[in-house]
Amino acid sequence: MERSPDGTGVPDVPDASARWYLDVAGLGAESPEFARLAGAVLTEAVVGVFVLMFVALWWRARRGSAVRAARALLAPVVTVLAHVASEVTKSAWQVDRPCRTLGDVATIAACPEFGDWSFPSNHATFAGAAAVAVLWSSGALGLAAVVLALPAAASRVFVGVHYPHDVLAGLLLGAAVAAILPLLARLLTPLVARVRTHPVGARLLGAGPVPASREVRS
């Protein structure tokens, strides 16, 4: 099926999103080398940065309340759940990548193979879920996570592998899944409190807040 030069007429793809894709991906491909490298690094390195944030939440929560520890433990869990939801949605929708559908488009990243569907963006879903999950546990770190998530998600368009609406849908899907974290944490809190009473559990999850009387004697 022929596409118009401006990218309109693609099934299941808003015309505005296709046009924005061509503009942003074209800008990325024509950018200076350092900008192309930065876009390629950001789009992949964000996963590692969020993993480090999850580790920091766990470490800080070891001396916090049981509910705080539960939230820290569940942050990576809801992020993985969001990724699974994204994969299920991809399989149901089966929208091909813009770098293939719109013809010969110059992109920073190599176009994924056919069958690696476009809608929604897994990277954006991961970023949205991780940012909201971190935000539930830490205001400061959560704000940093949100600031990181937005450009990381947008970089998927910049490097040429996703439509803008793929990224927006991914961010919203990830945030929606992570929104259930407080409910799950309330259910998990009693178990965390019990595990902390055992030596091995105390090493993994921490012993919780130090009583004021012990802090004074120490």
C-alpha positions as CSV (number, residue, x, y, z in Angstrom):
1,M,0.0,0.0,0.0
2,E,1.5,3.4,-1.0
3,R,1.9,6.1,1.6
4,S,1.6,9.8,1.0
5,P,4.9,11.7,1.3
6,D,3.7,13.3,4.6
7,G,3.1,9.8,6.2
8,T,-0.7,10.1,6.3
9,G,-3.1,7.2,5.6
10,V,-1.3,4.6,7.8
11,P,-3.9,2.2,9.4
12,D,-4.1,2.5,13.2
13,V,-1.8,5.5,13.2
14,P,-3.0,9.1,13.6
15,D,-1.9,11.3,10.7
16,A,-0.5,13.9,13.1
17,S,1.6,11.3,14.8
18,A,3.0,10.1,11.5
19,R,3.9,13.7,10.5
20,W,5.5,14.4,13.8
21,Y,7.5,11.2,13.6
22,L,8.9,12.2,10.2
23,D,9.9,15.7,11.6
24,V,11.5,14.4,14.8
25,A,13.2,11.3,13.3
26,G,14.4,13.5,10.4
27,L,15.8,16.0,12.9
28,G,17.5,13.2,14.8
29,A,19.1,11.7,11.6
30,E,20.4,15.1,10.6
31,S,21.7,16.1,14.0
32,P,25.4,16.4,14.9
33,E,27.2,13.2,15.8
34,F,27.3,14.0,19.5
35,A,23.5,14.5,19.6
36,R,22.9,11.2,17.7
37,L,25.1,9.4,20.2
38,A,23.4,11.0,23.2
39,G,20.0,10.0,21.9
40,A,21.1,6.4,21.3
41,V,22.7,6.2,24.7
42,L,19.8,7.8,26.6
43,T,17.2,5.5,25.0
44,E,19.0,2.4,26.3
45,A,20.9,3.5,29.5
46,V,17.8,4.7,31.2
47,V,17.0,1.1,32.2
48,G,20.2,0.8,34.1
49,V,19.6,4.1,35.8
50,F,16.2,3.1,37.0
51,V,17.6,-0.2,38.3
52,L,20.1,1.8,40.4
53,M,17.2,3.9,41.7
54,F,15.4,0.7,42.8
55,V,18.5,-0.4,44.6
56,A,18.7,2.9,46.4
57,L,15.1,2.7,47.4
58,W,15.6,-0.7,48.9
59,W,18.7,0.3,50.8
60,R,17.1,3.4,52.2
61,A,13.9,1.5,53.1
62,R,15.9,-1.0,55.3
63,R,15.6,1.5,58.2
64,G,12.2,2.7,57.3
65,S,8.7,1.4,58.2
66,A,7.4,-1.9,56.9
67,V,5.1,-0.1,54.4
68,R,8.1,1.9,53.1
69,A,10.0,-1.4,52.6
70,A,7.0,-2.9,50.9
71,R,6.8,0.0,48.4
72,A,10.5,-0.2,47.7
73,L,10.3,-4.0,47.0
74,L,7.3,-3.5,44.7
75,A,8.8,-0.7,42.6
76,P,10.6,-3.1,40.2
77,V,7.7,-5.6,40.4
78,V,5.1,-3.1,39.0
79,T,7.6,-2.0,36.4
80,V,7.9,-5.5,35.2
81,L,4.1,-5.9,35.2
82,A,3.8,-2.8,33.1
83,H,6.3,-4.2,30.6
84,V,4.3,-7.4,30.4
85,A,1.1,-5.3,29.8
86,S,2.9,-3.5,27.0
87,E,3.9,-6.7,25.3
88,V,0.4,-8.1,25.5
89,T,-0.9,-4.8,24.0
90,K,1.7,-5.0,21.2
91,S,0.7,-8.5,20.3
92,A,-3.0,-7.6,20.2
93,W,-2.5,-4.4,18.1
94,Q,0.4,-5.5,15.8
95,V,1.2,-2.0,14.5
96,D,4.4,-2.1,12.4
97,R,7.3,0.3,13.0
98,P,7.3,3.7,11.4
99,C,10.8,3.2,10.1
100,R,9.4,0.4,7.9
101,T,5.9,1.5,7.2
102,L,6.7,5.0,6.1
103,G,9.3,3.8,3.6
104,D,13.0,4.7,3.3
105,V,13.4,6.8,6.5
106,A,16.9,7.6,7.8
107,T,17.1,6.8,11.5
108,I,19.7,6.8,14.2
109,A,18.8,3.3,15.5
110,A,18.4,0.3,13.3
111,C,14.8,-0.5,12.5
112,P,13.6,-3.5,14.6
113,E,12.7,-6.7,12.8
114,F,9.2,-7.3,11.5
115,G,7.1,-8.7,14.4
116,D,8.7,-6.4,17.0
117,W,5.6,-4.2,17.0
118,S,5.5,-0.5,17.6
119,F,2.4,0.3,19.7
120,P,3.0,1.0,22.6
121,S,6.6,1.7,23.3
122,N,8.1,-0.8,25.8
123,H,10.9,1.7,26.7
124,A,8.3,4.4,27.4
125,T,6.1,2.0,29.4
126,F,9.1,1.0,31.5
127,A,10.1,4.6,32.0
128,G,6.6,5.7,33.0
129,A,6.1,2.8,35.4
130,A,9.5,3.1,37.0
131,A,9.1,6.9,37.5
132,V,5.8,6.6,39.2
133,A,6.9,3.6,41.3
134,V,9.9,5.6,42.5
135,L,7.7,8.6,43.1
136,W,5.6,6.6,45.5
137,S,8.6,6.0,47.7
138,S,10.6,9.2,47.5
139,G,9.6,12.7,46.4
140,A,13.1,13.9,45.6
141,L,14.3,10.7,43.8
142,G,10.8,10.4,42.2
143,L,11.1,13.9,40.7
144,A,14.5,13.0,39.3
145,A,12.9,9.8,37.9
146,V,10.1,11.8,36.2
147,V,12.6,14.3,34.7
148,L,14.6,11.3,33.3
149,A,11.6,9.3,32.1
150,L,10.2,12.0,29.8
151,P,13.3,12.6,27.6
152,A,14.2,8.9,27.6
153,A,10.7,8.1,26.3
154,A,10.9,10.9,23.7
155,S,14.2,9.6,22.5
156,R,12.5,6.6,21.0
157,V,11.0,9.0,18.4
158,F,14.3,10.9,18.0
159,V,16.2,7.7,17.2
160,G,13.4,6.7,14.7
161,V,11.9,3.5,16.1
162,H,8.5,4.8,17.4
163,Y,5.7,7.1,16.6
164,P,5.0,9.9,19.1
165,H,1.6,8.3,20.1
166,D,3.5,5.0,20.8
167,V,5.5,6.8,23.4
168,L,2.6,8.7,24.9
169,A,0.6,5.5,25.2
170,G,3.6,3.7,26.8
171,L,4.1,6.4,29.4
172,L,0.4,6.4,30.3
173,L,0.2,2.6,30.4
174,G,3.3,2.4,32.7
175,A,2.0,5.1,35.0
176,A,-1.4,3.4,35.2
177,V,0.0,0.1,36.2
178,A,2.4,1.7,38.8
179,A,-0.6,3.5,40.3
180,I,-1.6,0.3,42.0
181,L,1.6,0.1,44.0
182,P,0.2,1.6,47.2
183,L,-2.6,-0.9,47.3
184,L,-0.2,-3.8,46.7
185,A,2.1,-2.4,49.4
186,R,-0.7,-2.3,52.0
187,L,-1.3,-6.0,51.2
188,L,2.4,-6.9,51.4
189,T,3.2,-4.8,54.6
190,P,2.2,-7.5,57.2
191,L,4.4,-10.1,55.4
192,V,7.4,-7.6,55.4
193,A,6.9,-7.0,59.1
194,R,6.9,-10.7,59.8
195,V,10.0,-11.4,57.6
196,R,11.9,-8.7,59.4
197,T,11.6,-10.6,62.7
198,H,13.8,-13.3,61.4
199,P,17.7,-12.8,61.2
200,V,17.9,-13.5,57.4
201,G,14.9,-11.3,56.7
202,A,16.3,-8.5,58.8
203,R,19.5,-8.7,56.7
204,L,17.6,-8.5,53.5
205,L,14.8,-6.0,54.4
206,G,16.4,-4.3,57.4
207,A,15.2,-4.2,60.9
208,G,13.1,-1.1,60.5
209,P,13.3,2.2,62.4
210,V,15.7,2.3,65.3
211,P,13.8,3.0,68.6
212,A,14.5,6.4,70.1
213,S,15.7,4.9,73.3
214,R,18.3,2.8,71.5
215,E,19.5,5.8,69.5
216,V,20.1,7.7,72.8
217,R,22.1,4.8,74.4
218,S,24.2,4.4,71.3
